[in-house]
């Protein structure tokens, strides 16, 4: 299993927004929703848009290109729950936000 990697500091991602970070060889979208942090793969499976750049509301991120909607807590596509992007474990240590990639 991979190790946790520090990607950001507390306060660097405003509430109900996301940001994209490189973790190992993957792009990861990190979201700050309801005081918690969630990480999913950054690239939308439809056309590869950055989910970290998407609009976030009620725990759902809207792909900025074609409005596909994904739950930030687990990466599930809202319109077809059989499809999802990987979600990654997140922890906060002190003022650091850390992500561990899913296998």
Biopython code that builds the backbone (N, CA, C, O; Angstrom):
import numpy as np
from Bio.PDB.StructureBuilder import StructureBuilder

atoms = [
    (1, "UNK", "N", (0.841, -1.180, 0.000)),
    (1, "UNK", "CA", (0.000, 0.000, 0.000)),
    (1, "UNK", "C", (0.889, 1.248, 0.000)),
    (1, "UNK", "O", (1.973, 1.236, 0.583)),
    (2, "UNK", "N", (0.445, 2.300, -0.637)),
    (2, "UNK", "CA", (1.240, 3.517, -0.729)),
    (2, "UNK", "C", (1.234, 4.263, 0.598)),
    (2, "UNK", "O", (0.420, 3.992, 1.480)),
    (3, "UNK", "N", (2.151, 5.200, 0.717)),
    (3, "UNK", "CA", (2.286, 6.019, 1.912)),
    (3, "UNK", "C", (1.475, 7.291, 1.769)),
    (3, "UNK", "O", (1.136, 7.698, 0.658)),
    (4, "UNK", "N", (1.164, 7.916, 2.892)),
    (4, "UNK", "CA", (0.520, 9.220, 2.865)),
    (4, "UNK", "C", (1.508, 10.267, 2.374)),
    (4, "UNK", "O", (2.690, 10.232, 2.717)),
    (5, "UNK", "N", (1.009, 11.204, 1.562)),
    (5, "UNK", "CA", (1.813, 12.288, 1.003)),
    (5, "UNK", "C", (1.123, 13.604, 1.357)),
    (5, "UNK", "O", (-0.082, 13.752, 1.155)),
    (6, "UNK", "N", (1.888, 14.552, 1.885)),
    (6, "UNK", "CA", (1.336, 15.875, 2.174)),
    (6, "UNK", "C", (1.117, 16.613, 0.861)),
    (6, "UNK", "O", (2.028, 16.726, 0.041)),
    (7, "UNK", "N", (-0.115, 17.121, 0.670)),
    (7, "UNK", "CA", (-0.446, 17.818, -0.573)),
    (7, "UNK", "C", (-0.812, 19.280, -0.352)),
    (7, "UNK", "O", (-0.674, 20.096, -1.263)),
    (8, "UNK", "N", (-1.277, 19.620, 0.848)),
    (8, "UNK", "CA", (-1.722, 21.000, 1.099)),
    (8, "UNK", "C", (-1.736, 21.265, 2.595)),
    (8, "UNK", "O", (-1.547, 20.362, 3.410)),
    (9, "UNK", "N", (-1.963, 22.518, 2.930)),
    (9, "UNK", "CA", (-2.087, 22.946, 4.326)),
    (9, "UNK", "C", (-3.547, 23.291, 4.605)),
    (9, "UNK", "O", (-4.282, 23.712, 3.712)),
    (10, "UNK", "N", (-3.948, 23.107, 5.844)),
    (10, "UNK", "CA", (-5.288, 23.520, 6.265)),
    (10, "UNK", "C", (-5.462, 24.998, 5.897)),
    (10, "UNK", "O", (-4.562, 25.806, 6.126)),
    (11, "UNK", "N", (-6.607, 25.343, 5.334)),
    (11, "UNK", "CA", (-6.887, 26.723, 4.959)),
    (11, "UNK", "C", (-6.527, 27.075, 3.530)),
    (11, "UNK", "O", (-6.897, 28.145, 3.046)),
    (12, "UNK", "N", (-5.808, 26.189, 2.842)),
    (12, "UNK", "CA", (-5.397, 26.503, 1.469)),
    (12, "UNK", "C", (-6.486, 26.200, 0.435)),
    (12, "UNK", "O", (-6.414, 26.679, -0.697)),
    (13, "UNK", "N", (-7.480, 25.417, 0.814)),
    (13, "UNK", "CA", (-8.605, 25.122, -0.081)),
    (13, "UNK", "C", (-9.867, 25.684, 0.577)),
    (13, "UNK", "O", (-10.284, 25.190, 1.625)),
    (14, "UNK", "N", (-10.472, 26.693, -0.016)),
    (14, "UNK", "CA", (-11.686, 27.274, 0.576)),
    (14, "UNK", "C", (-12.815, 26.244, 0.658)),
    (14, "UNK", "O", (-12.845, 25.270, -0.095)),
    (15, "UNK", "N", (-13.732, 26.479, 1.578)),
    (15, "UNK", "CA", (-14.878, 25.593, 1.744)),
    (15, "UNK", "C", (-15.659, 25.484, 0.435)),
    (15, "UNK", "O", (-15.831, 26.466, -0.288)),
    (16, "UNK", "N", (-16.126, 24.274, 0.151)),
    (16, "UNK", "CA", (-16.917, 23.965, -1.045)),
    (16, "UNK", "C", (-16.171, 24.248, -2.343)),
    (16, "UNK", "O", (-16.758, 24.677, -3.337)),
    (17, "UNK", "N", (-14.870, 24.000, -2.311)),
    (17, "UNK", "CA", (-14.046, 24.104, -3.509)),
    (17, "UNK", "C", (-13.076, 22.938, -3.550)),
    (17, "UNK", "O", (-12.919, 22.196, -2.580)),
    (18, "UNK", "N", (-12.433, 22.797, -4.689)),
    (18, "UNK", "CA", (-11.447, 21.745, -4.869)),
    (18, "UNK", "C", (-10.167, 22.299, -5.445)),
    (18, "UNK", "O", (-10.101, 23.458, -5.856)),
    (19, "UNK", "N", (-9.155, 21.461, -5.470)),
    (19, "UNK", "CA", (-7.869, 21.803, -6.077)),
    (19, "UNK", "C", (-7.238, 20.501, -6.554)),
    (19, "UNK", "O", (-7.565, 19.421, -6.063)),
    (20, "UNK", "N", (-6.344, 20.618, -7.502)),
    (20, "UNK", "CA", (-5.699, 19.437, -8.083)),
    (20, "UNK", "C", (-4.248, 19.367, -7.646)),
    (20, "UNK", "O", (-3.546, 20.378, -7.611)),
    (21, "UNK", "N", (-3.805, 18.157, -7.311)),
    (21, "UNK", "CA", (-2.434, 17.921, -6.874)),
    (21, "UNK", "C", (-1.901, 16.662, -7.553)),
    (21, "UNK", "O", (-2.662, 15.753, -7.886)),
    (22, "UNK", "N", (-0.611, 16.621, -7.750)),
    (22, "UNK", "CA", (0.049, 15.419, -8.245)),
    (22, "UNK", "C", (0.497, 14.603, -7.047)),
    (22, "UNK", "O", (1.217, 15.095, -6.178)),
    (23, "UNK", "N", (0.066, 13.355, -7.011)),
    (23, "UNK", "CA", (0.474, 12.421, -5.962)),
    (23, "UNK", "C", (1.045, 11.210, -6.679)),
    (23, "UNK", "O", (0.321, 10.479, -7.356)),
    (24, "UNK", "N", (2.342, 11.002, -6.528)),
    (24, "UNK", "CA", (2.990, 9.935, -7.284)),
    (24, "UNK", "C", (2.851, 10.227, -8.763)),
    (24, "UNK", "O", (3.276, 11.282, -9.234)),
    (25, "UNK", "N", (2.256, 9.297, -9.502)),
    (25, "UNK", "CA", (2.078, 9.495, -10.946)),
    (25, "UNK", "C", (0.623, 9.788, -11.308)),
    (25, "UNK", "O", (0.226, 9.630, -12.462)),
    (26, "UNK", "N", (-0.175, 10.215, -10.323)),
    (26, "UNK", "CA", (-1.594, 10.486, -10.563)),
    (26, "UNK", "C", (-1.962, 11.921, -10.221)),
    (26, "UNK", "O", (-1.348, 12.554, -9.362)),
    (27, "UNK", "N", (-2.978, 12.417, -10.913)),
    (27, "UNK", "CA", (-3.577, 13.698, -10.554)),
    (27, "UNK", "C", (-4.758, 13.407, -9.639)),
    (27, "UNK", "O", (-5.618, 12.584, -9.952)),
    (28, "UNK", "N", (-4.784, 14.097, -8.500)),
    (28, "UNK", "CA", (-5.807, 13.878, -7.494)),
    (28, "UNK", "C", (-6.532, 15.196, -7.236)),
    (28, "UNK", "O", (-5.900, 16.239, -7.066)),
    (29, "UNK", "N", (-7.859, 15.140, -7.208)),
    (29, "UNK", "CA", (-8.680, 16.298, -6.856)),
    (29, "UNK", "C", (-8.997, 16.205, -5.371)),
    (29, "UNK", "O", (-9.544, 15.207, -4.904)),
    (30, "UNK", "N", (-8.648, 17.256, -4.634)),
    (30, "UNK", "CA", (-8.889, 17.319, -3.202)),
    (30, "UNK", "C", (-9.956, 18.368, -2.945)),
    (30, "UNK", "O", (-9.839, 19.503, -3.407)),
    (31, "UNK", "N", (-11.004, 17.990, -2.205)),
    (31, "UNK", "CA", (-12.138, 18.870, -1.954)),
    (31, "UNK", "C", (-12.298, 19.138, -0.469)),
    (31, "UNK", "O", (-12.027, 18.274, 0.365)),
    (32, "UNK", "N", (-12.742, 20.351, -0.149)),
    (32, "UNK", "CA", (-13.034, 20.754, 1.224)),
    (32, "UNK", "C", (-14.540, 20.967, 1.316)),
    (32, "UNK", "O", (-15.065, 21.963, 0.818)),
    (33, "UNK", "N", (-15.236, 20.023, 1.956)),
    (33, "UNK", "CA", (-16.698, 20.053, 2.030)),
    (33, "UNK", "C", (-17.126, 19.769, 3.471)),
    (33, "UNK", "O", (-16.730, 18.767, 4.065)),
    (34, "UNK", "N", (-17.935, 20.662, 4.012)),
    (34, "UNK", "CA", (-18.481, 20.507, 5.360)),
    (34, "UNK", "C", (-17.391, 20.243, 6.401)),
    (34, "UNK", "O", (-17.560, 19.416, 7.298)),
    (35, "UNK", "N", (-16.274, 20.956, 6.267)),
    (35, "UNK", "CA", (-15.191, 20.841, 7.241)),
    (35, "UNK", "C", (-14.335, 19.605, 7.087)),
    (35, "UNK", "O", (-13.428, 19.381, 7.889)),
    (36, "UNK", "N", (-14.602, 18.792, 6.070)),
    (36, "UNK", "CA", (-13.815, 17.581, 5.829)),
    (36, "UNK", "C", (-13.151, 17.659, 4.461)),
    (36, "UNK", "O", (-13.560, 18.433, 3.596)),
    (37, "UNK", "N", (-12.121, 16.841, 4.286)),
    (37, "UNK", "CA", (-11.407, 16.780, 3.016)),
    (37, "UNK", "C", (-11.638, 15.416, 2.374)),
    (37, "UNK", "O", (-11.643, 14.386, 3.049)),
    (38, "UNK", "N", (-11.829, 15.433, 1.058)),
    (38, "UNK", "CA", (-12.064, 14.216, 0.286)),
    (38, "UNK", "C", (-11.186, 14.269, -0.956)),
    (38, "UNK", "O", (-10.980, 15.336, -1.535)),
    (39, "UNK", "N", (-10.669, 13.115, -1.363)),
    (39, "UNK", "CA", (-9.813, 13.048, -2.548)),
    (39, "UNK", "C", (-10.314, 11.970, -3.499)),
    (39, "UNK", "O", (-10.604, 10.842, -3.100)),
    (40, "UNK", "N", (-10.407, 12.357, -4.777)),
    (40, "UNK", "CA", (-10.774, 11.413, -5.838)),
    (40, "UNK", "C", (-9.831, 11.654, -7.015)),
    (40, "UNK", "O", (-9.136, 12.668, -7.062)),
    (41, "UNK", "N", (-9.811, 10.723, -7.959)),
    (41, "UNK", "CA", (-9.028, 10.961, -9.169)),
    (41, "UNK", "C", (-9.506, 12.256, -9.818)),
    (41, "UNK", "O", (-10.701, 12.553, -9.815)),
    (42, "UNK", "N", (-8.585, 13.011, -10.366)),
    (42, "UNK", "CA", (-8.905, 14.331, -10.900)),
    (42, "UNK", "C", (-9.574, 14.300, -12.263)),
    (42, "UNK", "O", (-10.388, 15.174, -12.563)),
    (43, "UNK", "N", (-9.259, 13.330, -13.088)),
    (43, "UNK", "CA", (-9.711, 13.361, -14.473)),
    (43, "UNK", "C", (-11.082, 12.716, -14.648)),
    (43, "UNK", "O", (-11.300, 11.569, -14.259)),
    (44, "UNK", "N", (-11.997, 13.476, -15.239)),
    (44, "UNK", "CA", (-13.322, 12.944, -15.544)),
    (44, "UNK", "C", (-13.174, 11.843, -16.595)),
    (44, "UNK", "O", (-12.482, 12.041, -17.593)),
    (45, "UNK", "N", (-13.807, 10.691, -16.390)),
    (45, "UNK", "CA", (-13.662, 9.592, -17.343)),
    (45, "UNK", "C", (-14.313, 9.862, -18.699)),
    (45, "UNK", "O", (-14.050, 9.127, -19.651)),
    (46, "UNK", "N", (-15.136, 10.869, -18.814)),
    (46, "UNK", "CA", (-15.807, 11.172, -20.076)),
    (46, "UNK", "C", (-14.836, 11.744, -21.100)),
    (46, "UNK", "O", (-14.651, 11.166, -22.171)),
    (47, "UNK", "N", (-14.212, 12.884, -20.774)),
    (47, "UNK", "CA", (-13.314, 13.542, -21.727)),
    (47, "UNK", "C", (-12.022, 14.053, -21.086)),
    (47, "UNK", "O", (-11.236, 14.734, -21.745)),
    (48, "UNK", "N", (-11.795, 13.733, -19.809)),
    (48, "UNK", "CA", (-10.536, 14.071, -19.167)),
    (48, "UNK", "C", (-10.445, 15.452, -18.542)),
    (48, "UNK", "O", (-9.341, 15.913, -18.249)),
    (49, "UNK", "N", (-11.560, 16.123, -18.330)),
    (49, "UNK", "CA", (-11.529, 17.433, -17.678)),
    (49, "UNK", "C", (-11.097, 17.274, -16.225)),
    (49, "UNK", "O", (-11.232, 16.198, -15.641)),
    (50, "UNK", "N", (-10.579, 18.347, -15.651)),
    (50, "UNK", "CA", (-10.150, 18.348, -14.257)),
    (50, "UNK", "C", (-11.341, 18.503, -13.331)),
    (50, "UNK", "O", (-12.016, 19.533, -13.348)),
    (51, "UNK", "N", (-11.604, 17.483, -12.521)),
    (51, "UNK", "CA", (-12.684, 17.573, -11.551)),
    (51, "UNK", "C", (-12.332, 18.544, -10.431)),
    (51, "UNK", "O", (-13.226, 19.136, -9.826)),
    (52, "UNK", "N", (-11.056, 18.712, -10.151)),
    (52, "UNK", "CA", (-10.630, 19.668, -9.125)),
    (52, "UNK", "C", (-11.002, 21.097, -9.469)),
    (52, "UNK", "O", (-11.068, 21.952, -8.585)),
    (53, "UNK", "N", (-11.246, 21.368, -10.747)),
    (53, "UNK", "CA", (-11.647, 22.700, -11.200)),
    (53, "UNK", "C", (-13.158, 22.852, -11.281)),
    (53, "UNK", "O", (-13.657, 23.905, -11.678)),
    (54, "UNK", "N", (-13.894, 21.799, -10.907)),
    (54, "UNK", "CA", (-15.345, 21.818, -11.037)),
    (54, "UNK", "C", (-16.047, 22.556, -9.915)),
    (54, "UNK", "O", (-15.468, 22.815, -8.860)),
    (55, "UNK", "N", (-17.302, 22.889, -10.160)),
    (55, "UNK", "CA", (-18.169, 23.541, -9.180)),
    (55, "UNK", "C", (-18.625, 22.500, -8.165)),
    (55, "UNK", "O", (-19.027, 21.398, -8.540)),
    (56, "UNK", "N", (-18.564, 22.849, -6.866)),
    (56, "UNK", "CA", (-18.924, 21.919, -5.802)),
    (56, "UNK", "C", (-20.147, 22.447, -5.048)),
    (56, "UNK", "O", (-20.186, 23.600, -4.617)),
    (57, "UNK", "N", (-21.145, 21.565, -4.902)),
    (57, "UNK", "CA", (-22.327, 21.915, -4.118)),
    (57, "UNK", "C", (-22.914, 20.644, -3.521)),
    (57, "UNK", "O", (-23.074, 19.637, -4.212)),
    (58, "UNK", "N", (-23.235, 20.699, -2.225)),
    (58, "UNK", "CA", (-23.858, 19.561, -1.531)),
    (58, "UNK", "C", (-23.061, 18.271, -1.687)),
    (58, "UNK", "O", (-23.644, 17.197, -1.839)),
    (59, "UNK", "N", (-21.736, 18.369, -1.651)),
    (59, "UNK", "CA", (-20.899, 17.184, -1.736)),
    (59, "UNK", "C", (-20.776, 16.574, -3.112)),
    (59, "UNK", "O", (-20.295, 15.449, -3.256)),
    (60, "UNK", "N", (-21.209, 17.311, -4.133)),
    (60, "UNK", "CA", (-21.145, 16.855, -5.526)),
    (60, "UNK", "C", (-20.265, 17.818, -6.312)),
    (60, "UNK", "O", (-20.410, 19.035, -6.198)),
    (61, "UNK", "N", (-19.351, 17.269, -7.110)),
    (61, "UNK", "CA", (-18.555, 18.111, -8.008)),
    (61, "UNK", "C", (-19.103, 17.957, -9.423)),
    (61, "UNK", "O", (-19.405, 16.852, -9.874)),
    (62, "UNK", "N", (-19.222, 19.068, -10.098)),
    (62, "UNK", "CA", (-19.747, 19.120, -11.464)),
    (62, "UNK", "C", (-18.570, 19.278, -12.416)),
    (62, "UNK", "O", (-17.827, 20.255, -12.329)),
    (63, "UNK", "N", (-18.397, 18.320, -13.327)),
    (63, "UNK", "CA", (-17.316, 18.407, -14.305)),
    (63, "UNK", "C", (-17.468, 19.724, -15.085)),
    (63, "UNK", "O", (-18.553, 20.028, -15.579)),
    (64, "UNK", "N", (-16.391, 20.498, -15.195)),
    (64, "UNK", "CA", (-16.505, 21.810, -15.845)),
    (64, "UNK", "C", (-16.751, 21.760, -17.349)),
    (64, "UNK", "O", (-17.141, 22.772, -17.932)),
    (65, "UNK", "N", (-16.538, 20.627, -17.987)),
    (65, "UNK", "CA", (-16.721, 20.560, -19.435)),
    (65, "UNK", "C", (-18.120, 20.109, -19.841)),
    (65, "UNK", "O", (-18.744, 20.745, -20.690)),
    (66, "UNK", "N", (-18.624, 19.031, -19.256)),
    (66, "UNK", "CA", (-19.887, 18.460, -19.731)),
    (66, "UNK", "C", (-20.863, 18.134, -18.619)),
    (66, "UNK", "O", (-21.817, 17.385, -18.826)),
    (67, "UNK", "N", (-20.630, 18.692, -17.434)),
    (67, "UNK", "CA", (-21.569, 18.624, -16.307)),
    (67, "UNK", "C", (-21.823, 17.222, -15.747)),
    (67, "UNK", "O", (-22.869, 16.987, -15.143)),
    (68, "UNK", "N", (-20.893, 16.297, -15.935)),
    (68, "UNK", "CA", (-21.025, 15.021, -15.244)),
    (68, "UNK", "C", (-20.840, 15.314, -13.757)),
    (68, "UNK", "O", (-20.014, 16.146, -13.382)),
    (69, "UNK", "N", (-21.612, 14.628, -12.911)),
    (69, "UNK", "CA", (-21.616, 14.894, -11.479)),
    (69, "UNK", "C", (-21.070, 13.684, -10.711)),
    (69, "UNK", "O", (-21.480, 12.545, -10.935)),
    (70, "UNK", "N", (-20.126, 13.969, -9.793)),
    (70, "UNK", "CA", (-19.511, 12.921, -8.990)),
    (70, "UNK", "C", (-19.571, 13.288, -7.514)),
    (70, "UNK", "O", (-19.377, 14.447, -7.145)),
    (71, "UNK", "N", (-19.842, 12.289, -6.670)),
    (71, "UNK", "CA", (-19.811, 12.508, -5.225)),
    (71, "UNK", "C", (-18.352, 12.588, -4.785)),
    (71, "UNK", "O", (-17.557, 11.700, -5.093)),
    (72, "UNK", "N", (-18.004, 13.645, -4.070)),
    (72, "UNK", "CA", (-16.607, 13.821, -3.663)),
    (72, "UNK", "C", (-16.201, 12.834, -2.571)),
    (72, "UNK", "O", (-15.012, 12.564, -2.400)),
    (73, "UNK", "N", (-17.168, 12.291, -1.831)),
    (73, "UNK", "CA", (-16.822, 11.380, -0.739)),
    (73, "UNK", "C", (-16.364, 10.011, -1.218)),
    (73, "UNK", "O", (-15.604, 9.334, -0.525)),
    (74, "UNK", "N", (-16.826, 9.590, -2.415)),
    (74, "UNK", "CA", (-16.443, 8.248, -2.870)),
    (74, "UNK", "C", (-16.223, 8.126, -4.383)),
    (74, "UNK", "O", (-15.924, 7.037, -4.874)),
    (75, "UNK", "N", (-16.368, 9.225, -5.123)),
    (75, "UNK", "CA", (-16.099, 9.213, -6.558)),
    (75, "UNK", "C", (-17.204, 8.654, -7.432)),
    (75, "UNK", "O", (-17.008, 8.502, -8.638)),
    (76, "UNK", "N", (-18.365, 8.341, -6.860)),
    (76, "UNK", "CA", (-19.455, 7.745, -7.628)),
    (76, "UNK", "C", (-20.084, 8.759, -8.578)),
    (76, "UNK", "O", (-20.350, 9.899, -8.196)),
    (77, "UNK", "N", (-20.318, 8.336, -9.815)),
    (77, "UNK", "CA", (-21.015, 9.161, -10.800)),
    (77, "UNK", "C", (-22.487, 9.179, -10.410)),
    (77, "UNK", "O", (-23.108, 8.123, -10.293)),
    (78, "UNK", "N", (-23.040, 10.346, -10.210)),
    (78, "UNK", "CA", (-24.412, 10.479, -9.714)),
    (78, "UNK", "C", (-25.456, 9.940, -10.686)),
    (78, "UNK", "O", (-26.517, 9.494, -10.249)),
    (79, "UNK", "N", (-25.192, 9.966, -11.979)),
    (79, "UNK", "CA", (-26.179, 9.527, -12.966)),
    (79, "UNK", "C", (-26.124, 8.035, -13.263)),
    (79, "UNK", "O", (-27.041, 7.500, -13.887)),
    (80, "UNK", "N", (-25.074, 7.357, -12.830)),
    (80, "UNK", "CA", (-24.962, 5.915, -13.004)),
    (80, "UNK", "C", (-24.003, 5.392, -11.930)),
    (80, "UNK", "O", (-22.795, 5.341, -12.160)),
    (81, "UNK", "N", (-24.520, 5.006, -10.769)),
    (81, "UNK", "CA", (-23.676, 4.599, -9.650)),
    (81, "UNK", "C", (-22.753, 3.412, -9.923)),
    (81, "UNK", "O", (-21.886, 3.111, -9.102)),
    (82, "UNK", "N", (-22.922, 2.733, -11.061)),
    (82, "UNK", "CA", (-22.006, 1.639, -11.399)),
    (82, "UNK", "C", (-20.647, 2.163, -11.855)),
    (82, "UNK", "O", (-19.666, 1.420, -11.869)),
    (83, "UNK", "N", (-20.588, 3.451, -12.232)),
    (83, "UNK", "CA", (-19.344, 4.053, -12.688)),
    (83, "UNK", "C", (-18.825, 4.987, -11.609)),
    (83, "UNK", "O", (-19.591, 5.729, -10.995)),
    (84, "UNK", "N", (-17.526, 4.948, -11.383)),
    (84, "UNK", "CA", (-16.937, 5.859, -10.416)),
    (84, "UNK", "C", (-15.474, 6.075, -10.736)),
    (84, "UNK", "O", (-14.852, 5.284, -11.446)),
    (85, "UNK", "N", (-14.935, 7.153, -10.204)),
    (85, "UNK", "CA", (-13.502, 7.388, -10.240)),
    (85, "UNK", "C", (-12.962, 6.964, -8.874)),
    (85, "UNK", "O", (-13.698, 6.938, -7.887)),
    (86, "UNK", "N", (-11.687, 6.637, -8.827)),
    (86, "UNK", "CA", (-11.096, 6.162, -7.574)),
    (86, "UNK", "C", (-11.154, 7.248, -6.506)),
    (86, "UNK", "O", (-10.961, 8.433, -6.781)),
    (87, "UNK", "N", (-11.424, 6.811, -5.290)),
    (87, "UNK", "CA", (-11.313, 7.742, -4.172)),
    (87, "UNK", "C", (-10.123, 7.326, -3.319)),
    (87, "UNK", "O", (-9.743, 6.155, -3.276)),
    (88, "UNK", "N", (-9.550, 8.306, -2.647)),
    (88, "UNK", "CA", (-8.299, 8.095, -1.924)),
    (88, "UNK", "C", (-8.461, 8.506, -0.470)),
    (88, "UNK", "O", (-9.230, 9.412, -0.148)),
    (89, "UNK", "N", (-7.737, 7.837, 0.391)),
    (89, "UNK", "CA", (-7.790, 8.119, 1.819)),
    (89, "UNK", "C", (-7.138, 9.470, 2.103)),
    (89, "UNK", "O", (-6.098, 9.804, 1.535)),
    (90, "UNK", "N", (-7.767, 10.243, 2.992)),
    (90, "UNK", "CA", (-7.263, 11.558, 3.373)),
    (90, "UNK", "C", (-7.163, 11.609, 4.894)),
    (90, "UNK", "O", (-8.030, 11.094, 5.601)),
    (91, "UNK", "N", (-6.104, 12.230, 5.386)),
    (91, "UNK", "CA", (-5.988, 12.480, 6.817)),
    (91, "UNK", "C", (-5.369, 13.859, 7.016)),
    (91, "UNK", "O", (-4.692, 14.395, 6.139)),
    (92, "UNK", "N", (-5.622, 14.411, 8.195)),
    (92, "UNK", "CA", (-5.036, 15.690, 8.573)),
    (92, "UNK", "C", (-4.103, 15.432, 9.743)),
    (92, "UNK", "O", (-4.499, 14.858, 10.757)),
    (93, "UNK", "N", (-2.856, 15.867, 9.588)),
    (93, "UNK", "CA", (-1.860, 15.732, 10.638)),
    (93, "UNK", "C", (-1.330, 17.135, 10.923)),
    (93, "UNK", "O", (-0.644, 17.732, 10.093)),
    (94, "UNK", "N", (-1.652, 17.649, 12.098)),
    (94, "UNK", "CA", (-1.289, 19.034, 12.397)),
    (94, "UNK", "C", (-2.023, 19.945, 11.431)),
    (94, "UNK", "O", (-3.252, 19.953, 11.379)),
    (95, "UNK", "N", (-1.250, 20.721, 10.660)),
    (95, "UNK", "CA", (-1.877, 21.604, 9.663)),
    (95, "UNK", "C", (-1.703, 21.083, 8.239)),
    (95, "UNK", "O", (-1.944, 21.810, 7.275)),
    (96, "UNK", "N", (-1.288, 19.828, 8.109)),
    (96, "UNK", "CA", (-1.048, 19.236, 6.794)),
    (96, "UNK", "C", (-2.186, 18.301, 6.380)),
    (96, "UNK", "O", (-2.671, 17.499, 7.178)),
    (97, "UNK", "N", (-2.598, 18.422, 5.121)),
    (97, "UNK", "CA", (-3.585, 17.518, 4.529)),
    (97, "UNK", "C", (-2.796, 16.476, 3.739)),
    (97, "UNK", "O", (-2.007, 16.817, 2.858)),
    (98, "UNK", "N", (-3.016, 15.214, 4.061)),
    (98, "UNK", "CA", (-2.264, 14.136, 3.435)),
    (98, "UNK", "C", (-3.195, 13.183, 2.713)),
    (98, "UNK", "O", (-4.323, 12.944, 3.144)),
    (99, "UNK", "N", (-2.703, 12.642, 1.605)),
    (99, "UNK", "CA", (-3.476, 11.708, 0.775)),
    (99, "UNK", "C", (-2.671, 10.435, 0.574)),
    (99, "UNK", "O", (-1.461, 10.466, 0.347)),
    (100, "UNK", "N", (-3.382, 9.308, 0.666)),
    (100, "UNK", "CA", (-2.779, 8.017, 0.315)),
    (100, "UNK", "C", (-3.575, 7.461, -0.853)),
    (100, "UNK", "O", (-4.793, 7.307, -0.770)),
    (101, "UNK", "N", (-2.880, 7.162, -1.941)),
    (101, "UNK", "CA", (-3.535, 6.664, -3.146)),
    (101, "UNK", "C", (-4.155, 5.295, -2.918)),
    (101, "UNK", "O", (-3.599, 4.441, -2.227)),
    (102, "UNK", "N", (-5.329, 5.113, -3.525)),
    (102, "UNK", "CA", (-5.961, 3.793, -3.546)),
    (102, "UNK", "C", (-5.131, 2.877, -4.425)),
    (102, "UNK", "O", (-4.500, 3.347, -5.372)),
    (103, "UNK", "N", (-5.114, 1.579, -4.137)),
    (103, "UNK", "CA", (-4.336, 0.648, -4.977)),
    (103, "UNK", "C", (-4.855, 0.590, -6.413)),
    (103, "UNK", "O", (-4.309, -0.143, -7.238)),
]
sb = StructureBuilder()
sb.init_structure("model")
sb.init_model(0)
sb.init_chain("A")
sb.init_seg("    ")
for serial, (resi, resn, name, xyz) in enumerate(atoms, 1):
    if name == "N":
        sb.init_residue(resn, " ", resi, " ")
    sb.init_atom(name, np.array(xyz, "f"), 0.0, 1.0, " ", f" {name:<3s}", serial, name[0])
structure = sb.get_structure()
